[in-house]
Amino acid sequence: AVDSYYHEEGQVIVGPVAKDLEEKGFPVVTHIRVGSPGETIAHAAKDMGCDAIWMGTHGRGSVTQALLGSVASRVVALASVPVTLIK
């Protein structure tokens, strides 16, 4: 039940972004994982053989926004590929 909840919530966030990118001609493959954000992002990039990580520096809400600096820092510390932060 918990995995289903997180998958559905992830689709709510990822779906519109993927659709917008596809409409602009970008190929899109989405992945939703559950876990500590910094570690999960860095490990997902490694598992999928990504060449780079691009991520925003602002969260969706005040609590997320306060924590995102630490998430971005954690990704930079753990990632085995270059990380580009977008403001």
Secondary structure by P-SEA (a helix, b strand, c coil): caaaaaaaaaaaaaaaaaaaaaaabbbbbbbbbbccaaaaaaaaaaaacccbbbbbcccccaaaaaaaaaaaaaaaaccccbbbbcc
